[in-house]
Amino acid sequence: MKIIAVIPARYASTRFPAKLMQDLGGKTVILRTYEAAISTSLFDDVFVVTDSDLIYKEIVSNGGKAIMSVKEHESGSDRIAEAVANLDVDIVVNVQGDEPFTDAEPLKKVIEVFKNDLDKKVDLASLMRQITNEEDINNPNNVKVVTDQNNFALYFSRSVIPFPREKNVSVRYMQHIGIYAFRKQALLDFYSLPMMALEASEKLEQLRYLEFGKRIKMVETSHVGIGIDTFEDLEKARKML
């Protein structure tokens, strides 16, 4: 299998504009993320996909590979699908552009799903981790996922799922970690399919895959990404170097 990493990189950001071009120890956030993905040695190739000339030039001028988006896109999957449509690749791993301390272990876990999927029953693989704090469970910014007995996703929601109507039943609450690995065809299918009511309501692109019958294999992890969403996050990251 040919496995590549794609890093979707938008210049605009509601909470922290131009965050990917901020300085982090002498290199931009996006360049550090790109180099971290390469350093995992898990991929046959690594690309940044962007709508920004600045980000494109930043990667290419430092010897990296970047692809300019042709269209405006509402989701990371759309942006990645357009970029890989003409690439000879089997598995595409989405690496978050604002995580410059990318860890190899969670990426390896989603790749292993496809190496073990001899019958090709899996369209996507993603990660989840258990959360126990009530505030975390109730926080709509923490997307929850419920799975079947084989760890295929049944549903994702910003709401509390499962709802604890019966207090004496012990259930585990699982937070979705937004690292994905896709079969190329699943991405291309997503790109051609319309947004339906569930995705539009929850603002969760992974629901489009479920609504159209794609199978998402979830893998449990203890990984917590170190993302840069605010200036305060950037300051913390600078202290980690």
Buried (B, 14 or more C-beta within 10 A) or exposed (E): EEBBBBBBBBBEBEEBEBBBBBEBEEBBBBBBBBBBBBEBEBBEEBBBBBBBEEBBEBBEEBEBBBBEBEEEBEBBBBBBBBBBEEBEBBBBBBBBBBBBBBBBEBBEBBBEBBEEBEEEEBBBBBBBBEBEEEEEBEBEEBBBBBBEEEBBBEBBBBEBBBEEEEEEEEEEBBBBBBBBBBBBEBBBBBBEBEBEEBBEEBEBBBBBBBBBEBBBBBBBBEBEBBBBEEEEBBEEBEEEE
